[in-house]
């Protein structure tokens, strides 16, 4: 799934160097949602969560890429 690959790339960028996460990327997004207080990041995370539900149109990948970048810009170390 393309959206999953985008989220995995975001997770790799946000984790501390040398830190690895074996959790499912959906579980990681849910945990990130609970941990962050940044409004822009939370909005983007909610968008990602919605876009990972079955039955989304192909345009969802572009929207997910934009949401990933919004999260990155808001939370980058």
N, C-alpha and C positions, 0 to 999 in steps of 0.2 A: 504494500500500500504506500503510495507516494506521500501521503500526509504523515504516516508513521516515520518515514525516512526523514522528513523535515523536522519532526519532533525529536528524533534521535540526534540529529545534528545540533539542535538547540541544546539538548541535554548535555552533549559532549562539550559545547562551548561554555555552559554555565557551571559545570562541575569544576571543583578545584583540580589543579594539575595532579595527576596520579590517582585521583579518586575515580572509582568506577561504580556504576549502578547496574545491577542485574534485574532490577524491577521492570515489569512490563511498562512500556512507554505511556500507556493510558493511566496506569497507577501513578506514574511519576508526574504526569500533568495534574492529576487530582491532588497529589501531595503539594505540588507547587502552588496550586490554587489556594490551598489552606494556609500556606506559609507566607505568601506575599500580601503586602498591604498597598502596594502601588496601584492606583486606580487604572492607569493605562494598561499595565500588565494584566490585571485581573480581567479587564474587558477582553483583551486578546486571548487570555486563557479560556474564558467562557466561549469565545468564538471557536477556538480549537476543539473544545469539548463537543460543541454542537456539530462541527464539521466531521467528526469521526463517527457519527451515527450512521447506520446503514441508509442507503437510498439517497445520498447526496449527489447533486449533479457534478459533472466533470469540472465545472468552474470552481468547485470547492477547493481544489488544489491551489489555485492562485490565491484565493482568500486565505487559505491556511498559511501559505508562504508569507503573506503580508502580516498575518497575526504572529507568526514566529518572529519576524523582524521587529514587530512592536514589542514583544516580550523581551527580546534581546536588547533593544535600545533602552528599555526601562530598567532592566536588571543586570546589565553587563557589569562585571567586576571592575 
